[in-house]
């Protein structure tokens, strides 16, 4: 099973400078130590677009996105058995969506 929380954390570390330079507000969330299922989450906010991605060490992924100017509720997607490659594609896709105007 891939360590998705660590993969998402590395993805963020590689993108942090670019996100900051483009004015993205970033939130980072990590589960407390000692939990059976550890997680790491990243939220990205630019203008009216907000996305949130949470990865668990169990291979699960929660994806949320909302355009506050258009949507009344967030779009939600939950996935199991996610590979590291899938995680990276999804994270890059959410980033591209946040930048789209």
MOGI-V574765 format. One record per backbone hydrogen bond with DSSP energy under -1.0 kcal/mol. NH is the residue of the N-H (numbers start at 0). CO is the residue of the C=O. Records with the same first field share a line. If there is no record, write none. Layout:
BEGIN
NH->CO ; CO
END
This chain:
BEGIN
3->1
6->2
7->3
8->4
9->5
10->6
11->7
12->8
13->9
14->10
15->11
18->14
19->15
20->16
21->17
22->19
23->18
24->44
26->42
28->40
30->38
34->31
39->54
40->28
41->52
42->26
43->50
44->24
45->48
48->45
49->65
50->43
51->63
52->41
53->61
54->39
55->59
56->37
58->55
60->78
61->53
62->76
63->51
64->74
65->49
67->47
69->66
70->66
74->64
76->62
78->60
81->58
86->82
87->83
88->84
89->85
90->86
91->87
92->88
93->89
94->90
95->91
96->92
97->93
98->94
99->95
END
